[in-house]
Structures are given as structure tokens and as C-alpha cells.
Amino acid sequence: MSYRVDVRREVVRALKRLPVREAKRIVAAIDDLAETPRPSNVKKLRGGLGWRLRVGEYRLIYLIFDRERLVTVEQIERRTTHTYD
């Protein structure tokens, strides 16, 4: 039994600004969340609110509502590497 996946407008706008190759990878990962909302490479965020999925250089932040069988993609972020001197 699959979940319904909702994507916030901000995420859709962010996807449109990405290179096509990256956007396709992220869309495929979002589609996979309908069947497997907790894949093996997902991490629970601190505080118990939300999940993080890495897709290449990007992170998807999303919520899972098991009773409603709903996944809501809240945010997409590019991973940054920090250099400290």
C-alpha cells in the first residue's frame, strides 16, 4: 500500500532552478518515497520532526504521516562543505 506524496510549492520552484540531470534524480527519489517512505539511507532529524534523504549533493527534508499515509516534502537544500581555518 503506497503513500501519497505532497510537494510544497517552494520545493517545486527550487527543482525548476536546478540542472535537469539533478532535478530528475531528485524527482525519482521523491517518487520512490510513495512506496518506501523510510529507505535505508534516510536519517531522522533531531527533535523527532522530519526525515532527511540525501540525493547526490542535495538533501530532501520531509515529514511522514503514517495514519494518513502521506509524505510531505518540505524542503530541498544543497549540501555545503565547510572549511574552517
RAHUHU-V160236 format. One record per run of one state. SS is the DSSP state (hx for helix, st for strand, lp for the rest). FROM is the first residue (numbers start at 1). TO is the last residue. If there is no record, write none. Layout:
ss | from | to
SS | FROM | TO
SS | FROM | TO
This chain:
ss | from | to
lp | 1 | 3
st | 4 | 7
lp | 8 | 8
hx | 9 | 17
lp | 18 | 19
hx | 20 | 33
lp | 34 | 41
st | 42 | 44
lp | 45 | 45
hx | 46 | 48
lp | 49 | 50
st | 51 | 55
lp | 56 | 57
st | 58 | 65
lp | 66 | 69
st | 70 | 78
lp | 79 | 85
